[in-house]
Amino acid sequence: MENLIFGTLEQLSEGLEKKQFSSVELTKAFIGRTHAVDKFVKAFLSFDEKKTLTEAEASDARRSRGQSLGRLDGVPVGLKDIFAEKGQRLTCGSRMLEHFVSPYDATVVKKLKDAGAVLWGRLNMDEFAMGSSSENSAFQVTSNPWDLDKIPGGSSSGSAAAVVAGEVPLALGTDTGGSVRQPASLCGIVGLKPSYGRISRYGMVAYASSLDQAGPLARTTRGVAALLQVLAGADPKDSTCARVHIPDYLAAVQSNEGKKWTLGVPEEYFGEGLASEVKSSVEKAIHFYETQGYVVKPIHLTSLEYAIPIYYIIATAEASSNLARYDGIRYTYRSPRAKDIDEVYDQSRSEGFGEEVKRRILLGTYVLSSGYYDAFYGKAQKVRRLIYNDFMRAFAEVDALVTPTSPVPAFKKGEKTSNPLAMYLSDIYTISVNLAGLPAISFPCGFTNNGLPIGCQLIGKPWEETTLLSMAYAFEKHHPFNLKIPNL
Amino acid sequence: MIHSEVDIDHLAKLARIEFDEREREIFSNQLQNIVGYCSKVCEADVENLEPMVHSFSHEDNFWAEDVPEHCEDGVDFLSPNAPEMKEGQIVVPRVL
């Protein structure tokens, strides 16, 4: 079973289908791997082996009756600790929810269960998805499996690290400003941020509601496509989840093989601050596409310089409102010191929230406060339109944009913790995608001399995940960087 | 650029967050820094642009009818999560 831990989804599904191994055997292999390596990686916040093995047994029983539910049936999937799974803990990486147990299933969890997936563990994250390194988790810092002294990216830190470490073959994360793509890039796997509204947010803890979107992570593009297939679709419980056509992603990736697309290269993404090794790897990927007959043209996205300022205005404004619900009354941490109702609010929030969450709540409160609302929040909403229009102008000429995912490879733990602004700047290439609601994918395009993965990002038109998956797959077929395995 | 002082005490009161003197100073400096950076938005030319509150409008999407669902666990589903419960009710400190 050892070699299966790093198998692709196709290999795992085929092995289950042909009864070369059972879901219980497969699941036990991942559980064993987790026990062996997670003391170093620290990707998991909690897990329930008994529940997971019960799900695997149910899958095997279905298969033996000839009632398999499809390619995910019996395959373990990890969940970022932000999704509600009935009866399981959901901490969101915060002391505020340290003992919270979900009373219901998120829509994505229900869909995974309906597809027969075996849910394995709750994966570490920056508190309330606010961060780019896992260092804002209230419980532990996840290590990058390629170099344990480095961060794995964030906020879906555990999701990316667990997949590349072979602790789970597929995982679900969330992406508000790059939180699926940046850790996927830094860990050397594939991560997709779908169009806003592609996947239901019901049962996913809210950070910034107009930007949050769930996204799949896997070792391969086809693994990501298979997971998206199960998760996509309208949901009466989330009115922002769109009723739009859902293609057969895997079939489309297959039928698009050999297709020549037009790629735009936004020059603003290749300037100051981009590490030379990242730049040269992404340029090599662009060159590959040219050799495949793609038309590559330079374009301009001049609004990039506003992306970080307006993201931190809009996201924190929404966060300050969303996180007002954590008041120490109904289901959150309550300070034992509090003697009256005001102290319950103030002390519970002060003790329950970590530093970054407090910083963002304060910033969001500031930009929404009297005297600053128009100058900051009102203006940022208009600049958001500017960014969207910039993208749409580009998409009149090209099918997708190609950029680095992160300006730098994985950095050392502690390197940016004392300077929040420096940490915010590591999201420079990913956040405008969320502001415009577009789909984007990160896939591995090389390694640094020190053996750290480098990610390339493709940004697509609204609802055109298929185009991105097809392009990423075209590269992956000729450059199997994703099949390299870290030494643990 | 907007030249604005961050009144950290006022913000803390609005956000219902308390901190000690050390945290107060750190947050105050960091927020002043971040606000200075964010004031870059003022430079953008946004004349004739409509604010964008959401990426896509889904006019055909409506909230689902709010039909109460039967909860098989009754109020018991609250008990693992509520800080304090008594006779099926969440206990809070006296308000009056």
Interface residues (C-beta under 8 A of the other chain):
Chain A: H99 F100 V101 P103 S195 Y196 G197 S210 A234 P236 K237 S239 T240 C241 A242 R243 S303 E305 Y306 I308 P309 I310 Y312 I313 S320 D327 G328 I329 R330 Y331 T332 Y333 R334 A338 K339 D340 I341 E343 V344 Y345 D346 Q347 R349 S350 F353 E355 K358 R359 I361 L362 L363 T365 Y366 V367 S369 Y372 A375 F376 G378 K379 A380 Q381 K382 V383 R384 R385 L386 Y388 N389 P420 L421 Y424 L435 A436 G437 L438 P462
Chain B: I2 S4 V6 I8 H10 L11 A12 L14 A15 R16 I17 E18 F19 E23 F27 Q30 L31 N33 I34 V35 Y37 C38 S39 K40 V41 C42 A44 V46 L49 E50 P51 M52 V53 H54 S55 F56 H58 D60 N61 F62 W63 A64 D73 F77 L78 P80 N81 A82 P83 E84 I90 V92 P93 R94 V95
